Amino acid sequence: MIGDKILIQKLHKVKARKILFTFLNRVYKKNYKHVITIAGCSGTGKTEVAYVLRNLLYKQGLNSKVISLDDYYETNWEERNEVRKKKGLDYVGHTEIRWKLLRSIVDNFKSNKILKLQEIDKFAGSYELKRCESLGLDVLIVEGIYANYLDKVTFHVFLEGSVSETRAFRLERNKEKQTTFRELIVKKEYQEVLKRKNVANLIVGVNGQIREIRC
C-alpha cells in the first residue's frame, strides 16, 4: 500500500538471507518462473523481509516483483473495519482476499504476459492501476498474512510470531489504530494463518532461526 510505513531492521535482513539461501540451494531452477509467498501473523515483518529479499535476489542477478496482499482485499482499507464490525469476526479471514485476481496475475507472470496490478494509495483513498512487463521477471514475491493460501507457488515461507510477540512491531509501524477490536481481529487472523502453516516449505522463527525445511 502506498503510504505504508516500512521499518527495515537487522532481524528482517537475517530472515531474508535465510530465505534466499534455502531458496537458491533447494528450490531455484534456472530459466524458470518462481513464485515465493511470505506469510505470517501481523507484525512479523513480512513486507520488510519481502523487500530485503528482492534486493538480495537482484544481487544474485535475479529480477523480482513484490506484491502485497493488503492491496487485494475485497473492501477498501478505510471501510474494512466498519464492514467487519457489521458482519462480525467470523467474516475476518482469507475469504476477504480477491484470490481470482491474484491467481490471474500468477498465471500471467508464468506465461510472460503483462501483469495488471493494483496498489492502494493511502493518501488518495483509491487504487492505482499499474501494468508491469513480466518477461524479464524471474521471481514474483507475494507477501501478506494469508499469502500461503495462494496456489501454483514454488516456495511457501512462514514467519513465526505470536500476537503478543509481534505487538511491539505493530505499534511501531502504526499501520492501523490499535483498539480492542483491532486486537480481536489480529487474534482471528492468527488463527486463520496457522491453518496454512503446514504448507510452508520454510518456517522461520521469531529470532530468524530456521525452524523447519520441507523441500
C-alpha positions as a printed Julia matrix, in Angstrom:
215×3 Matrix{Float64}:
   0.0     0.0     0.0
   1.34    3.42   -0.96
   1.95    5.35    2.26
   2.63    2.35    4.49
   5.48    2.76    6.95
   8.29    0.28    6.25
  10.83   -0.22    9.05
  13.64   -2.49    7.93
  15.56   -3.81   10.92
  18.57   -6.09   11.29
  16.32   -9.06   12.05
  14.46   -8.64    8.75
  17.78   -8.86    6.91
  18.64  -12.04    8.82
  15.32  -13.64    7.88
  15.63  -12.59    4.23
  19.13  -14.1     3.98
  17.85  -17.4     5.4
  15.02  -17.42    2.85
  17.4   -16.6    -0.01
  19.9   -19.31    0.98
  17.23  -22.01    1.23
  15.53  -20.92   -1.99
  18.73  -20.88   -4.05
  20.08  -24.15   -2.69
  16.9   -26.21   -2.51
  14.36  -24.81   -4.94
  15.76  -22.47   -7.58
  15.88  -23.61  -11.22
  17.46  -21.51  -13.92
  15.15  -20.18  -16.65
  12.07  -20.93  -14.55
   9.39  -18.53  -13.29
   9.32  -18.78   -9.49
   6.6   -17.62   -7.09
   7.57  -17.08   -3.44
   4.95  -16.4    -0.77
   5.77  -14.9     2.62
   3.04  -15.37    5.23
   2.74  -14.92    8.97
   0.96  -13.12   11.75
   0.58   -9.33   11.65
   3.81   -7.73   12.83
   6.23  -10.49   11.77
   7.85   -8.18    9.21
   6.54   -9.8     6.03
   6.7    -6.6     3.98
  10.16   -5.67    5.2
  11.52   -9.18    4.62
  10.0    -9.23    1.12
  11.74   -6.01    0.08
  15.08   -7.09    1.54
  14.7   -10.41   -0.3
  14.01   -8.54   -3.54
  17.29   -6.65   -3.15
  19.21   -9.84   -2.34
  17.77  -11.59   -5.38
  18.84   -8.66   -7.55
  22.4    -9.02   -6.3
  22.21  -12.64   -7.47
  21.19  -11.48  -10.94
  17.51  -12.31  -10.48
  14.76   -9.76  -11.16
  11.72   -9.85   -8.91
   8.47   -8.03   -8.19
   6.83   -7.7    -4.75
   3.03   -7.86   -4.44
   1.27   -7.13   -1.15
  -1.99   -8.87   -0.26
  -3.03   -5.66    1.51
  -3.78   -4.24   -1.96
  -6.14   -7.11   -2.86
  -8.84   -7.1    -0.19
 -12.48   -7.12   -1.31
 -13.08   -3.94    0.72
 -11.13   -0.69    0.81
  -8.9    -0.42    3.89
 -10.75    2.7     5.1
 -14.08    0.84    5.13
 -12.82   -2.58    6.21
 -13.21   -2.2     9.96
 -16.79   -0.95    9.63
 -17.65   -3.88    7.36
 -16.05   -6.27    9.84
 -17.96   -4.76   12.75
 -21.24   -5.21   10.88
 -20.54   -8.76    9.72
 -18.72   -9.93   12.87
 -15.38  -11.61   13.47
 -16.44  -14.74   11.55
 -16.15  -12.6     8.4
 -12.44  -11.97    9.09
 -10.18  -14.36    7.2
  -8.65  -15.42    3.91
 -12.01  -15.12    2.1
 -11.63  -11.32    2.27
  -8.93  -11.51   -0.42
  -9.57  -11.22   -4.19
  -7.98  -14.58   -4.97
  -9.31  -14.82   -8.53
  -7.46  -11.64   -9.47
  -4.27  -12.78   -7.75
  -4.36  -16.17   -9.45
  -4.72  -14.47  -12.82
  -1.63  -12.37  -12.02
   0.35  -15.52  -11.17
  -0.81  -17.2   -14.39
   0.16  -14.15  -16.47
   3.54  -13.99  -14.74
   4.27  -17.61  -15.61
   3.14  -17.03  -19.19
   5.31  -13.92  -19.62
   2.23  -11.75  -20.13
   1.63   -8.18  -18.96
   0.74   -8.04  -15.25
  -2.21   -5.82  -14.39
  -1.53   -4.85  -10.79
  -3.31   -2.65   -8.3
  -1.98   -0.74   -5.32
  -3.92    1.22   -2.72
  -2.88    4.84   -2.34
  -3.42    5.53    1.34
  -3.28    9.29    0.83
  -5.68    9.4    -2.11
  -8.02    6.77   -0.69
  -8.13    4.97   -4.04
  -6.48    2.28   -6.14
  -3.64    2.87   -8.56
  -3.67    0.52  -11.53
  -0.28   -0.46  -12.93
   0.97   -2.52  -15.86
   4.17   -4.49  -15.42
   6.12   -6.4   -18.04
   6.75   -9.93  -16.71
   9.04  -11.17  -19.49
  12.18  -10.06  -17.63
  10.99  -11.16  -14.19
  12.42  -14.3   -12.63
  10.59  -14.22   -9.29
   7.21  -13.0    -8.08
   7.14  -12.37   -4.31
   3.67  -12.3    -2.72
   3.65  -11.16    0.88
   0.76  -10.94    3.29
  -0.97  -12.61    6.19
  -2.76  -15.16    4.01
  -0.12  -15.47    1.27
   0.24  -19.22    1.84
  -3.37  -19.74    0.71
  -2.15  -18.97   -2.82
  -1.59  -21.99   -5.07
   0.79  -22.61   -8.0
   3.63  -21.47   -5.75
   7.27  -22.58   -5.92
   8.26  -21.72   -2.36
   5.97  -21.07    0.62
   7.56  -19.25    3.58
   6.04  -18.89    7.05
   7.34  -16.31    9.53
   6.58  -17.35   13.09
   5.41  -14.92   15.75
   2.51  -14.89   18.19
   0.14  -11.94   18.69
   1.93  -10.92   21.88
   5.4   -11.3    20.34
   4.63   -9.07   17.36
   2.6    -6.38   19.15
   5.61   -4.08   19.68
   6.46   -4.03   15.97
   2.82   -3.44   15.03
   2.73   -0.45   17.37
   6.0     0.88   15.96
   4.71    0.7    12.39
   1.45    2.36   13.45
  -0.16    0.95   10.31
  -3.61    0.89   11.88
  -5.04    2.42   15.03
  -4.68   -0.14   17.8
  -8.02   -0.7    19.52
  -9.65   -3.56   21.4
 -11.49   -4.53   18.21
  -8.24   -4.43   16.23
  -6.63   -6.82   18.74
  -9.56   -9.22   18.3
  -9.07   -9.07   14.53
  -5.34   -9.82   14.88
  -6.14  -12.88   17.01
  -8.71  -14.11   14.47
  -6.23  -13.53   11.62
  -3.6   -15.5    13.52
  -5.97  -18.49   13.81
  -6.53  -18.36   10.04
  -2.8   -18.05    9.32
  -1.95  -21.13   11.39
  -4.27  -23.25    9.23
  -1.79  -22.92    6.34
   1.43  -23.22    8.31
   1.6   -26.87    7.3
   2.08  -25.99    3.6
   5.21  -23.93    4.28
   8.42  -25.13    2.66
  10.4   -22.98    5.08
   9.44  -21.93    8.6
  11.5   -19.08   10.06
  11.46  -18.46   13.82
  10.92  -15.19   15.63
  14.66  -14.62   16.03
  15.48  -15.55   12.44
  16.4   -19.18   13.06
  15.32  -21.85   10.57
  12.7   -23.93   12.35
  11.83  -26.37    9.59
  12.57  -27.04    5.92
  10.22  -29.11    3.75
  11.69  -29.03    0.26
